Amino acid sequence: MLGYANWYSNKTTRELLFFIPFMQVLLIGPVVYFYTKSLLNNAFKLGKTDFIHFIPATLYLLYSLVVFITDKLVLNEFYFYADGRDKDLSNWYQVAGLISMSFYLILSLRFYADYKKLLFDTVSYADTLLFQWIRNFMLAFLGILILRALFFILNPDWGEFGSQFWHYIAFSFVFYYISVNGYSHAIKTTVFADKKANNVNVFLADKEEFGSNSQENTADKDLDNWKEKLTHLITKERLYINPKLTLADVAKELETNTKLVSSIVNNGFNMNFNDFVNQYRVEAVIEQFKKGEQNTKTLLGIALECGFNSKATFNRAFKKNTSLSPKQYLTKIS
């Protein structure tokens, strides 16, 4: 964006733009990908093999250093920059960056999809831990890259700096979006840390060894019996009123392992753990409605008593199970 502030028209600032690689398009993709992994998996650490992903950006940085040493220190004249064009704006570099960012954003979205599936299979408060802001950022960023690819194909003058103005403006909006939403999320996490549900590392839980194979085989052969045990436990002990209920909690009560319980819920009830528990919470809310509790309590108050931890989660779960919003349901039964 500094080019649009006439920095290229001044000798000193022009050479600053020339020799300092401000546009690290080969670095953005890996940074977004590994940040996503570290955000969703708090046990993630960069391994030795992960640094391979940063080799292209490092090579371009070395290339920029060679250009600077040659043109400024050795020859003291423009050799690489004889054409007067910024290397950051070269077509080959921009295309390579476009491919790199698209590739890593797709990897990030796949990782997020895996996280979401594991989350809904592990905890009963999945909506609280979804990190939708980073998913929305990745989708917005990927959308800009797709438009940029189309514009690159359709516009023969793409190599001209001025024709890229719209892209930099769009990129700045995405940058501010992720900055504001990321900061907002950090503040909410800090302020409400003691009130929010416990975070669970679903990737670690997925890799752990859970019990014996004989128990898992028993669950397949005696699925109806296990379904009855699970249903009895949930209804008798009213485990669903715990807003922090996890798969591990239920497994502990059944004196078995989480993998077996997950298999029972997935195969026996054809749903994930989050939806399974919310179904009982919705039924509990409906029972409260039948007793007329809505006349003396707020809808949110009833929802919290039945195990929901937020109004938004309650509304979504209620509509998913009844095809009606709570207010529409009350209107119908009245």
Salt bridges, closest charged atoms under 4 A:
GLU15 OE2 - LYS11 NZ 2.90
GLU15 OE1 - LYS72 NZ 2.78
ASP121 OD2 - LYS117 NZ 3.30
ASP127 OD2 - ARG316 NH2 3.19
ASP275 OD2 - LYS320 NZ 2.72
GLU287 OE2 - LYS290 NZ 3.85
GLU293 OE1 - LYS297 NZ 3.26
GLU305 OE1 - LYS297 NZ 3.11
